[in-house]
Amino acid sequence: MKEKIIEVLDKMRPYMNSHGGDLEFIDYQDKVVYINLSGVCGTCPHQNETLQNGLLRALQAEIPEVENLINVEL
């Protein structure tokens, strides 16, 4: 499961990079994906929108088992 999640997130990486940000997969537990947003995305006021309307939807489109996506600040 983790490999498939990373594969989907890697598809989103160029979009994040084009805005000066990046993401890192941290873990997957109990149907929740944990990532770390970095660069501009890590401090963006629209971070929740990116997480819920962009990244989570993309994950759920390919992996319906994923129920939530949480940004973990490192």
FENCOR-V868467 format. One record per helix or strand. SS is the DSSP state (h for helix, s for strand). FROM is the first residue (numbers start at 1). LEN is the number of residues. Records with the same first field share a line. If there is no record, write none. Layout:
SS=FROM-LEN ; FROM-LEN
This chain:
h=2-17 ; 40-4 ; 47-16
s=21-9 ; 32-8 ; 68-4
